[in-house]
């Protein structure tokens, strides 16, 4: 079955920064540009289990990888990011998709576009945000959890978040 060919909003999922619980600290009170550097757990179902990771480097590069089980795909994405006030924008530069059942790389004709999120709440270990570009009919509030202050490699998928945190 090739349901993944019908995906229209998949590029957003590539760098989706995951679901977060709202913190009482306002984003303006901490330095998002410094806090964002490191490795973050993507937990779309807010279960405490990482299904993907987003890595932000000090030099403005970003790398995301994870599983998209609803489409039977895994992904790797590379790009650059900027932070201005409480807005983080990611511009993808390259990405690769693989069918999980076969391990084969697949080509998807999806456009590259900038995606921006507005930080609603921030702690040194969580970012709560909502997408502001592209505009979504029903923007959801999401959270991602920090796994490390540095870029970790070879992180396992679907593991308990607490088991990965440094």
Secondary structure, DSSP 4 states (H G I P E B T S, - for coil): --GGGG-SSHHHHHT-----PPPSSBGGGS-HHHHT-EEEEE-TT-SSEESEEEEE-TTSEEEEEEEEGGGTEEEEEEEEEEEETTEEEEEEEEEEEEETTT--EE-------EEEEEEEEE-SSEEEEEEEES--TTPPPEEEEEEESS---SPPSSEEHHHH--
